[in-house]
Amino acid sequence: MENSRAVTNTISNKKSFRRWIGSRKVQRWLILITFMTIPLILLFTFTYIPFAKMVQFSFYDMKYIGKRTFVGLANYKETFERSEIFGSLLVSLYYMGGGAVQLALALFFATMMAFKVKGEAFFKAALFFPYLICGIAVGFIFKFFYARGYVLDTILQMFGMDLEDIPFWLQDRRINNISLAATSVWRYMGQNVVMFLGAMMSVDNDLYEAASLDGANKWHQFRYIILPSIKSIIVLNLILCISGCLSAFEPPYVITNGMMGTGTYFVIMNRIAHENQRVGLASAMAIILLALIIICTVAQKLFFKYVFNDGTSDESKAAVRRRKRLEKAQRQRK
């Protein structure tokens, strides 16, 4: 009797386990865990663990191979004391200026295509094509484009300019960073155009028709319909633009190798890490750059949250305060 009861309990336990494992809730969790395991392993292996090691390396005086000496915060102190390191951040201002031009041009071209121009598909492909080119290849393209007597100089000579009157685009410290920032404008503008255009396509066409019936021209439609509808995308592009400007690397590295005052923060960090073998100092520079990007992103987000709404509310905080002040002033007059 006891053996038969044990067999019966075993069979019932197996059936209950099968019912439990076959239930919809358990199957859903098993699928979620299965699909999350590999991405999490890859994320920890190639992102979080290397980042933790970089933070650890920033407290050591070390090379890639050899003895490590713990120095505490000395690498961070040296980063703030070396003029060429933080002086390279000033070079990022040129790229930020180029980023502002880039976003303005992208918004202009996206708006033009949102109003259905002829050859729209061709212009989309032509504007987005530079973004598909490898950054190293773009660097070599513009290295010959700006070279003395090559493409740009030849074009200017065709318009009547003398070669002696044409500046050295990469050697003249007054304009070489502007020339390099222009390469980033050419490459990334198409990406911003696509993002802006995608946001504009989500706007209901009935709004344009109603505005046209009320006598609104294209500028009014852009200002009162398009712009409020894509504010969240504008903020996103600005955040990406600022972080990209602070970490600019490919144009100055490939075209000028960071010489003649064109070295950005990333180029200097690469030189310190790979040429000078100061891995600890380069790791500290990377941590400081990450902190700067986070600070700029948060400050920018707070600024736009104060001045503009984020596309999900009707009014910004500043607009609400102005409206309340006007209402209070009207009540006092009465």
C-alpha positions as CSV (number, residue, x, y, z in Angstrom):
1,M,0.0,0.0,0.0
2,E,2.8,2.4,0.9
3,N,4.6,1.7,-2.4
4,S,1.4,2.3,-4.4
5,R,0.8,5.6,-2.6
6,A,4.4,6.7,-3.3
7,V,4.0,5.9,-7.0
8,T,0.7,7.8,-7.0
9,N,2.2,10.8,-5.3
10,T,5.1,10.8,-7.8
11,I,2.8,10.6,-10.8
12,S,0.6,13.4,-9.4
13,N,3.7,15.5,-8.7
14,K,4.9,15.0,-12.2
15,K,1.5,16.0,-13.6
16,S,1.3,19.1,-11.4
17,F,4.8,20.1,-12.4
18,R,3.9,19.6,-16.1
19,R,0.8,21.7,-15.6
20,W,2.8,24.4,-13.8
21,I,5.6,24.5,-16.4
22,G,3.1,24.5,-19.2
23,S,1.0,27.3,-17.8
24,R,0.9,30.5,-19.8
25,K,2.4,32.6,-17.0
26,V,5.4,30.4,-16.5
27,Q,5.9,30.0,-20.3
28,R,5.9,33.8,-20.6
29,W,8.6,34.2,-17.9
30,L,10.7,31.4,-19.4
31,I,10.6,33.1,-22.8
32,L,11.5,36.5,-21.2
33,I,14.4,35.0,-19.3
34,T,15.7,33.1,-22.3
35,F,15.7,36.1,-24.6
36,M,17.2,38.3,-21.9
37,T,20.0,36.1,-20.9
38,I,22.3,36.4,-23.9
39,P,21.8,40.2,-24.3
40,L,22.5,40.7,-20.6
41,I,25.6,38.5,-20.8
42,L,26.9,40.5,-23.8
43,L,26.0,43.8,-22.2
44,F,27.9,43.0,-19.0
45,T,30.8,41.4,-20.9
46,F,31.4,44.2,-23.3
47,T,30.0,47.3,-21.5
48,Y,29.7,47.2,-17.7
49,I,32.7,45.1,-16.9
50,P,35.1,47.1,-19.2
51,F,33.7,50.3,-17.7
52,A,34.3,49.1,-14.2
53,K,37.9,48.1,-15.2
54,M,38.4,51.6,-16.7
55,V,37.3,53.2,-13.5
56,Q,39.8,51.0,-11.6
57,F,42.6,51.8,-14.1
58,S,42.0,55.5,-13.5
59,F,43.5,55.2,-10.0
60,Y,46.7,53.6,-11.3
61,D,49.9,54.7,-13.0
62,M,50.1,51.9,-15.6
63,K,50.8,50.8,-19.1
64,Y,49.0,48.2,-21.0
65,I,51.6,45.6,-20.0
66,G,53.8,45.9,-16.9
67,K,53.7,47.0,-13.3
68,R,50.8,49.0,-11.9
69,T,51.2,51.6,-9.2
70,F,48.3,52.9,-7.2
71,V,48.3,56.7,-7.3
72,G,44.7,57.5,-6.1
73,L,43.4,60.8,-7.6
74,A,46.7,61.8,-9.1
75,N,45.5,61.1,-12.6
76,Y,42.4,63.2,-12.2
77,K,44.5,66.0,-10.7
78,E,46.9,65.9,-13.6
79,T,44.0,66.0,-16.1
80,F,42.9,69.3,-14.7
81,E,46.4,70.7,-14.5
82,R,47.6,69.9,-18.0
83,S,46.7,72.8,-20.3
84,E,46.6,70.8,-23.5
85,I,44.0,68.5,-22.2
86,F,41.3,71.0,-21.1
87,G,42.5,73.3,-23.9
88,S,41.3,70.7,-26.3
89,L,37.7,71.2,-25.0
90,L,37.8,74.6,-26.5
91,V,38.1,73.0,-29.9
92,S,34.8,71.3,-29.2
93,L,33.2,74.7,-29.4
94,Y,33.9,74.8,-33.2
95,Y,32.0,71.4,-33.5
96,M,29.2,72.8,-31.4
97,G,28.9,75.7,-33.7
98,G,28.9,73.3,-36.7
99,G,26.3,71.2,-34.9
100,A,24.0,74.3,-34.6
101,V,24.4,74.9,-38.3
102,Q,23.8,71.2,-39.0
103,L,20.6,71.1,-37.0
104,A,19.3,74.3,-38.6
105,L,20.0,73.0,-42.2
106,A,18.5,69.6,-41.3
107,L,15.3,71.2,-40.0
108,F,15.1,73.4,-43.1
109,F,15.5,70.5,-45.6
110,A,13.2,68.3,-43.6
111,T,10.5,71.0,-43.6
112,M,10.9,71.5,-47.4
113,M,10.4,67.8,-48.0
114,A,7.5,67.6,-45.6
115,F,5.6,70.0,-47.9
116,K,6.1,67.6,-50.9
117,V,8.7,68.9,-53.3
118,K,9.6,67.3,-56.6
119,G,12.4,64.7,-56.5
120,E,11.8,64.2,-52.8
121,A,13.1,60.6,-52.8
122,F,16.3,61.6,-54.6
123,F,17.0,64.4,-52.1
124,K,16.4,62.1,-49.2
125,A,18.9,59.6,-50.5
126,A,21.4,62.3,-51.4
127,L,21.3,63.9,-48.0
128,F,21.4,60.6,-46.1
129,F,24.1,59.0,-48.2
130,P,27.1,60.7,-46.4
131,Y,25.9,59.2,-43.1
132,L,26.4,55.7,-44.5
133,I,30.0,56.3,-45.4
134,C,32.6,55.1,-42.8
135,G,34.0,58.0,-40.7
136,I,37.6,57.1,-41.7
137,A,36.7,57.2,-45.4
138,V,35.1,60.6,-44.9
139,G,38.3,61.8,-43.2
140,F,40.4,60.7,-46.2
141,I,37.9,62.3,-48.7
142,F,38.1,65.7,-47.0
143,K,41.9,65.4,-46.5
144,F,42.3,65.5,-50.2
145,F,39.3,67.9,-50.6
146,Y,41.1,70.5,-48.4
147,A,44.7,69.8,-49.7
148,R,46.5,72.7,-51.3
149,G,45.8,72.9,-55.0
150,Y,43.2,70.1,-54.9
151,V,39.4,70.0,-55.1
152,L,38.3,73.0,-53.1
153,D,41.1,75.2,-54.3
154,T,40.4,74.2,-57.9
155,I,36.7,75.0,-57.6
156,L,37.5,78.5,-56.1
157,Q,40.0,79.1,-58.9
158,M,37.3,78.3,-61.5
159,F,35.3,81.2,-60.0
160,G,38.3,83.6,-60.5
161,M,40.2,83.4,-57.2
162,D,44.0,83.4,-57.3
163,L,45.7,80.5,-55.5
164,E,47.8,82.9,-53.5
165,D,44.5,84.5,-52.1
166,I,43.1,81.1,-51.0
167,P,43.9,80.2,-47.4
168,F,45.5,77.0,-46.2
169,W,42.4,75.2,-45.1
170,L,44.2,72.8,-42.8
171,Q,47.3,74.7,-41.8
172,D,45.8,78.1,-40.9
173,R,44.9,78.0,-37.2
174,R,42.2,80.6,-37.8
175,I,40.0,78.4,-40.0
176,N,41.3,74.8,-39.8
177,N,38.9,73.8,-37.0
178,I,36.1,75.4,-38.9
179,S,37.0,73.3,-42.0
180,L,37.1,70.1,-39.8
181,A,33.7,71.0,-38.2
182,A,32.2,71.3,-41.7
183,T,33.1,67.7,-42.4
184,S,30.9,66.7,-39.5
185,V,28.1,68.9,-40.8
186,W,28.2,67.2,-44.2
187,R,28.3,63.7,-42.7
188,Y,25.6,63.9,-40.0
189,M,23.1,66.3,-41.5
190,G,21.3,63.5,-43.3
191,Q,20.7,61.6,-40.1
192,N,19.1,64.6,-38.6
193,V,17.0,65.2,-41.7
194,V,15.6,61.7,-41.5
195,M,14.8,62.0,-37.8
196,F,13.1,65.4,-38.3
197,L,11.2,64.2,-41.4
198,G,10.0,61.1,-39.5
199,A,8.6,63.3,-36.8
200,M,7.0,65.6,-39.3
201,M,5.3,62.7,-41.1
202,S,3.4,61.8,-37.9
203,V,1.6,65.2,-37.9
204,D,-2.0,64.9,-39.1
205,N,-2.4,66.2,-42.7
206,D,-5.8,67.6,-41.7
207,L,-4.1,70.2,-39.6
208,Y,-2.3,71.5,-42.7
209,E,-5.5,71.6,-44.7
210,A,-7.4,73.4,-41.9
211,A,-4.5,75.9,-41.5
212,S,-4.6,76.6,-45.3
213,L,-8.3,77.2,-45.2
214,D,-7.7,79.7,-42.4
215,G,-5.2,81.6,-44.6
216,A,-2.0,80.3,-43.0
217,N,1.1,80.3,-45.2
218,K,4.0,77.8,-45.0
219,W,5.8,79.7,-42.4
220,H,2.7,79.8,-40.1
221,Q,2.2,76.1,-40.6
222,F,5.9,75.5,-39.7
223,R,5.8,77.7,-36.6
224,Y,2.4,76.7,-35.2
225,I,2.0,73.1,-36.4
226,I,5.3,71.5,-37.2
227,L,7.6,73.1,-34.6
228,P,5.4,72.3,-31.5
229,S,4.9,68.7,-32.8
230,I,8.6,67.9,-33.1
231,K,10.0,69.6,-30.0
232,S,10.9,66.3,-28.4
233,I,12.9,65.3,-31.5
234,I,14.6,68.7,-31.5
235,V,15.7,68.2,-27.9
236,L,16.9,64.7,-28.6
237,N,18.9,65.8,-31.6
238,L,20.5,68.6,-29.6
239,I,21.5,66.2,-26.8
240,L,23.0,63.8,-29.3
241,C,24.7,66.7,-31.1
242,I,26.4,68.1,-27.9
243,S,27.6,64.6,-26.8
244,G,28.9,64.0,-30.3
245,C,30.7,67.4,-30.4
246,L,32.4,66.7,-27.0
247,S,33.6,63.3,-28.3
248,A,34.6,64.3,-31.9
249,F,37.5,62.1,-33.1
250,E,37.5,60.9,-36.7
251,P,37.9,64.2,-38.6
252,P,40.8,65.7,-36.6
253,Y,42.5,62.3,-36.2
254,V,42.4,61.2,-39.9
255,I,42.8,64.6,-41.6
256,T,45.3,66.4,-39.4
257,N,46.2,63.9,-36.7
258,G,45.4,66.5,-34.1
259,M,48.2,68.8,-35.2
260,M,48.2,72.6,-35.6
261,G,45.7,73.2,-32.8
262,T,43.0,70.7,-34.1
263,G,43.4,68.1,-31.4
264,T,40.0,67.4,-29.7
265,Y,39.7,65.8,-26.3
266,F,39.3,62.4,-27.8
267,V,42.4,62.8,-30.0
268,I,44.5,63.9,-27.0
269,M,43.2,61.0,-25.0
270,N,44.0,58.6,-27.8
271,R,47.6,60.0,-28.0
272,I,48.1,59.7,-24.3
273,A,46.8,56.2,-24.1
274,H,48.4,54.6,-27.2
275,E,51.4,56.7,-28.0
276,N,52.5,57.7,-24.5
277,Q,51.2,54.5,-22.9
278,R,49.6,56.5,-20.0
279,V,46.6,54.2,-19.6
280,G,45.7,55.4,-16.2
281,L,45.7,59.0,-17.2
282,A,43.6,58.3,-20.3
283,S,41.1,56.3,-18.2
284,A,40.7,59.3,-15.9
285,M,40.2,61.6,-18.9
286,A,37.5,59.2,-20.2
287,I,35.7,59.3,-16.8
288,I,35.9,63.1,-16.7
289,L,34.5,63.3,-20.3
290,L,31.6,61.1,-19.3
291,A,30.8,63.4,-16.4
292,L,30.9,66.4,-18.6
293,I,28.6,64.8,-21.1
294,I,26.1,63.9,-18.3
295,I,26.3,67.4,-16.9
296,C,25.7,69.0,-20.3
297,T,22.8,66.6,-21.1
298,V,21.1,67.2,-17.7
299,A,21.5,70.9,-18.0
300,Q,20.2,71.0,-21.5
301,K,17.2,68.8,-20.6
302,L,16.4,71.1,-17.6
303,F,16.7,74.2,-19.8
304,F,14.4,72.9,-22.4
305,K,12.0,71.6,-19.8
306,Y,11.9,75.1,-18.3
307,V,11.7,77.1,-21.6
308,F,9.8,74.7,-23.8
309,N,7.5,71.8,-23.3
310,D,8.7,68.3,-24.3
311,G,5.9,67.6,-26.8
312,T,3.7,65.9,-24.2
313,S,2.3,69.0,-22.4
314,D,0.5,72.0,-23.6
315,E,2.7,74.6,-21.9
316,S,6.2,74.9,-20.6
317,K,6.8,76.0,-17.0
318,A,8.0,79.4,-18.2
319,A,4.8,79.8,-20.2
320,V,2.7,78.8,-17.3
321,R,4.4,81.4,-15.1
322,R,4.0,84.1,-17.7
323,R,0.3,83.3,-18.1
324,K,-0.2,83.4,-14.3
325,R,1.5,86.7,-14.0
326,L,-0.7,88.2,-16.8
327,E,-3.8,86.8,-15.1
328,K,-2.7,88.3,-11.8
329,A,-2.1,91.7,-13.4
330,Q,-5.5,91.6,-15.0
331,R,-7.2,90.8,-11.7
332,Q,-5.3,93.7,-10.0
333,R,-6.5,96.1,-12.7
334,K,-10.1,95.1,-12.1
